[in-house]
């Protein structure tokens, strides 16, 4: 039987946006997503639940940071970007539930 490898996201320079704090938050999000993928692969429901909970909190904090920057810099279409964040959080919570 073949061993199933978890899907992973690799950080690369293509993902760098140039804002150190936001880039660091993106790296952390990728790290947590990869841990969730590993937990799914080995069917560790407890770890998956724990890390999804951590992911949602991390995403909330990140979105707050990002939204503040968008608004401070009069980012075009910030309102729809912020709404997209809300939709992503609802979807993540639905997955956890």
N, C-alpha and C positions, 0 to 999 in steps of 0.2 A: 504494500500500500504506500502511495506517495505521501510524503509529508506536505501539508498545506502551509505555505508561507504567508504571513500577514502582509496586507497591502501597507506600504509606508509612503510617506511624503518626505522627500529630501529637501532640506534647505539649500537654496542656491542664490547666487548673486542676482539672478533674475527676479527674485522676490523682494529684494532690498528696495525700500522706498526712500531711504535717506533720512528718516527721522529715527534717531537711535532708540528712543523709548518704544515707539510703535514697532520697529523692527524686532526689538527684544521680545515684545509681547507676541508678535507673530511667531517667533521661534518657539516660545513656550507653548502656544496653541498647537503648533505642529507636533511638538514633543508629546503633548497629552493625547492628541488624535492618534499618534502612532502607538501609544500605550493602550488606548481603547481597541485599536485594530488587533494588537497582540492578544488582548484579553478575549476578544471575540473568537479569534483563531483557535485558542486553546479552550474555548467554552468556559471561561472563568466569569460567571455571571456577577459574582460579588465584586470582583475587580472592575468589571465593565461598569457596573452601577456606580461604584465609588468614583471612577475616573470621569464618567459622564456628568456626575454632580460637580466635580472639580472643573470640568470643561465649561459647564454652563456659568459657573461663577467667574471663571477666567474670561469668558466671552463677554459677560456683563461689564466687568471692569474694563476690558479692552474697548468695548464699544463706547463706554462713557468717556474714556480718554480720547478716542478718535473723534467722537462727536464734538467734544469741546474744541479740538483743533480745527475741525471743519468749520464750526460756527465762528470761531475767532478769526479765521482767514477768509470769511465770506465765500466758502467753497460753493461753486455752482451746483445746484440741485442737492444741497445738503439735506433738505427736508425728505426727499425720497430715499436718500442713502440711509438716513436715520430710521425711516419706516422699514427699509429692508433689514436693518439690524433687528428690529422688533419681530419681524416675521421669522428670521433665523432663530431667535431665542425661543419663540413659540414652537417651532419645529423640533429644536433640540430637547425642549421640555417634553414634548409629545413622545419622542424616542425614549427618553428616560422613563416616562410613565408606562 
